[in-house]
Amino acid sequence: MDLNKALMKEKEMIEKTIAIGSKVLYLTRRQCAGLGPDTEKTLELIKETLIQHGNKDYEMPAKIGIHPHEDVFYHAMPAYLPFQKACGMKWIECYPRNPKEYKLPQTSGLLILNEVLTGCPVAIMDATWLTAMRTPAVTAVAAAALHPDAETFGMFGCGVQGIGHVEYAAKTLKKLKKIYVYDIHEDAMDHLLEAVKGKVEVEVVKGTSFEQVTKSCEVLSSATLITKENISAVKEEWIQKGQTILPCDLNTFWEASIQRNADKYIVDSIDEHELFNGMGYFPEGMPEITCETGELVAGKAKGREFKDEIIVCSNIGMSVCDMAMAKFIFDRALETNTGLLLDL
């Protein structure tokens, strides 16, 4: 079936529930969580999306944004995935101050999904749940591609993303024996341990320091804050040969020289990293990029070639992954007659 015929069939399916051009389906955060893919399906969706990205079968301009305050950003993240017949945009913000000052989440956002044949919006949904799910899935898929025989995994940051990373890494790293977690807030570590109890068969333990966790693990990830200032929580002197490092927090958490001196520096999107570089998030200079994560997963680029290589794979989030998740949620909403129809 050619693309136009597939899109026509898609339009007809949507019109059984939504009057395209006059109605839009609204889905709450709770509904998105209830409809969304489970861990296994999320990993499958994200891996396929990364392959499509690696094969250049997508359209996704680099994030554009606004900055009402020096320490925050809002991002507009559009994408089109022909394979999933998914088209739309996520509008999301990051306020690191929110949890402490206002008891609100650091991140919130909405996603608009469009019908591809006519361009009309067909859904508005919460974007925070799907963001929280797709982010650790990317890390876990990349970890499996770069370090499939790892027996130890370390996670810095024990919030929603930290919990997701522990659950997903335990699924893709088949030889994993132990997971270390660390957060400057001990109650966050306790919450993570309680949240993954019964979901993760691998032993999960609280680390005692940034240094101890770094020196104890073959694969490491971090989901903390994203700031222009590098906080250097992990020092280069603690890094060991053969480690795989997968930051979700750009150039903030790890001493900048770790990324610059790595044997390979892989990123999810070159365009987006270059955009952040231009905005000042790599004050000491952005490392030379080896390839994109999707190219690695699609087999278009080489990952680990030697046991002693230090590899950094920076994944800061791509809207193609958001659209894949949103399309799955939307399709399930139509199947189950979930959501509130609103007039356009």
N, C-alpha and C positions, 0 to 999 in steps of 0.2 A: 504494500500500500504506500503510495507516495505521500509526501507531507501534507499537501492540500487536502487530500481525501481523509487523512487521519485527523486533520484539524476540523474538517466539516463534521466528521463523526463525533469528535469531542464536543463541538458546539451543540449538536443535537442532544447529546447526553446531558449537558449542563442545562439546556432549556427545558428539560423535564421537571426541573425544580426551580430554576431562576429565569425570570423574564429578562434576558440580556438587554442591557441598555436602559432599563427602568428599575431594576432591583439589584441589591447587593447582599451577600450573605455575611453576617457578622458572627465571629467565633471568639469566645472568651478564652482566657488563659486555661481555665479548668477544662473547657471543651477541647482545646488543642491538645492538652496532656492526655485526655481520655481517648482521643481519636488517633493520636500520633503513633508512630512505629515503636515497637519495643526495641530492646538493645540490639538483638540480632538483626532485625530488619533495618534499623538505623545504620548499623555498620555496613550492611549490604548496599543501602541507598547511597551512603557517602562514598564508599569505595567505587561504585559505578559512576558517580558524579565526578570524582577525581580522575577517573579514567577518561571520561568525556572531556574534562578540562585539559588533561594531558594530550589528548588527540586534537585539541583546539576546536572542538565541536560545541561552541558556546559563544555568547556575546556578553561581556562584563566589563564596563569601564571601571577605572579605579575609583575608589570611594571619594566622594566630595563631601565637604562638611562645613559647619560653622562652629564658632568658638566664643560663646557669650562670656565665658570666664576663662582665665588662663589655664586652669587645670581640668577643663572639661572639653568634650567634643560631641557633636551630633554628626552622624553619617547618613547620607543617602546612598543606598546600595541596590542598584538595579541589576537585573540579569535576565538572560533568555537562554533556556536549555531546550533545543529542538528535540532531543531524545525523550525528555519527559513531557514535552508540550507544555512547558512551564515558563511563565513570563510575569514579571512583577518587580516590586521594589520594597526593600525594608528601610524604615526610618527609625534609627536607634541612637540612643545617647548614652554617654558614660559620665557619671558624676561620682568620682571616688569619695567625695565628702558625704554623700547621702547616708550611708549606714550609720556613721558616727553622729552626724549633726541632726539628721531628720528621721532616723529610724526607717529609712526607705531603701529600696534596692539600689545598688550602684548603677544598674542598667535597666532600662525599660524601652519599649518600642512597639511599633505596629508594622504589619506587612500588608501590602495590597497585591492581590493576585489578579491578573487580567486574562480574559479569553483571547487567545492568540489571533484567531481569524478576524475578529472585529476590533480588537483592542479595548473593548469595554471592561471596566472593573467588575469582577464577579464575587470577590471576597475581600473582607477586611478582617484581619486576625491578630491576636497577640503575637509578638515576635520573640518574647523572652524565653518561653519554654523551648521552642525549636532551636534557638541560639544556644541554649544551655545543653541541648542534646547533640547538636551537630559538631560543636567545638571539640569535645573530648573524643568523638568518633574519628575526626580527622587525625588527631594525635595518635590514637590507637592503630589506625590503618597505616599511618606512616611508620610507627614504631615496629609493626610487624614486617614492613617492607625493608626496614633498615637494620633491625636487630632481632630476628625471629627466634633466636636461641637464648634470649635473655632470661636469667633466673631471678633478677632483682629489679624492681621499679621503684623510683622515688618521686613523690608528689609534693611540691611546695604550693601552699595555698589550699585550705580545706573548706572552702565555701561550696556553692552549688557546682562550680566547675571541677573542683577537687574531687568531690564525690563521684561525679560523672567519669572523670579520668580513671579513678580506681576501678570502677565497675567495667569500663570499656577495655582498659589495658588487660584486665584479668581474662577477658574473652579472646583477645587477639594474640597475646603473648603466651603461647601454648605450654612453654616450659617454665613459666613463672613459678617461683617457690615462695617469694616474700615481697611484700610491698611496704615501703616506709612512707609515712606522711609527716609533714611538719608545717606548723603555722605558729606565728608569734602569739596567737591566742589559744591557750590550751583547751578552752571550751569548744573551739572550732574543731580541734582534733578529736575530742570526745564525741562531738556531734557526728563527724564523718564516720567514726568507727561504729556508732550506733546505726547510722543510715545504711551502711553496706553489710551489716550483720545478716547472715542468711542469704545474701545475694552473691557474695564473693567467697569462693572456696579457698583461695590463697590466703595465707596468714598476713594480716594487716597490723602493723605496729606503729606506735608513735615514736618519731625520731626525737633526738635530744637537742639537736642544733642543725643549722644550715650545713656546717662542715661535716658533721657525722653522717647525715643523709647523703650528701654529695659523695663522700668517700665509700659509702656502703652499696651503691647502686650502679648497675651497668647502663640502665636507661633512666633518664630524669626528665621531668616536665615541671612547668610552673604556670600557674594561673593566678596572678596577683594584680597589681595596678599597672596601668600604662601611663607613664609620665615622660616628659622630655628629659628629665634629669635621670641619669643612670644611678641606681641606688647600690649597685654592686654587692648585693646580699650574698652571692656566691662568688668566691675568689678563684682566679685562674690557677693559683698554686694548689687548689684542692682537686682540680680536674685530673683524671687519669686517662692514659692511653686506652683507646677502644670504647670510650663512652659515647652514648647517643643522647643528645640533649634536644628537647622539643619544647621551646617556649611558646606560650600563648600570649605573652605580655611584651612582645616586640623587643626592644633593647633596654628594658627597664631593670629587670631583676638580676641578670647575670653581669659580672664585670665585663665591660665592653670588649676587652682584649680576648675573651674566650671565643666570641663569635668571629672576631677578625683573624684569629690565629688557628681556627679550626681547619682541618684538612678539607672538609667540604661544608659549605654554607648553602643550605637548600631553603627555599621559601615557597609558600603556597601561591603567592602572586608577585611577580617581579614588578608589575605596574604599581601595585599598592605599596610595596616596600619603597619604591622610588618616590612615591608621593609622600610617604611619611618622612623619608630622608629630606625631601625639599622643605618639609614643615619643621625640621629641626629636631627630629626624634633620634637622630644618629649624630650627636654633636662631635664625636670623634671620627666620623666617617663610616659609611655603610660598608660592610665586608663585600668582597667579590662573590657574586652569586654563582653557584654551580649549576643549578637547574631548579625547576618547580616541582613541588610535591606530586602534582598530577602526572608529570612526565615520568617521575620515578615509579609511581603505582601502575602506570600504563605500560611500563617496560621500555619507555623511550629514552631513559637516562639511567646511568648506573648509580646504585646506592653504595653500600659498603663493599669495597673491593679488597681491603686488607684488615686483618683483625685489630691492628693498633690504631686505626683511623679514629680521630675525634670528629664526630659529625654533629653539626647543629642544624636542626630543621625547624624554622620559624613559621608558625601558622597563626596568622592574626585574624582569620575569618574571611570567607568569600561568600558573596551573595548567591553564587550558583548552588552552594550547599543549602542555603536558606530556601531557595526556590524548590529544590527537590523535596525538602521536608514539607514545605507549605503545600505543594501539589498533592502529596500523599494525604495530608490532613484534610485538604479540600475534597478529594475524591471520597474519603471515608465519610465526610460530613454529608455528601450527597447520597451515599449509600444508606446511611442511617437516619436521614432526615433530621440532622442536628444543626442548630444555629438559628439565628434570628434574621429574617428577611427585612431589609430596610429599603425605603424608597431612595432612589438617587436624586 
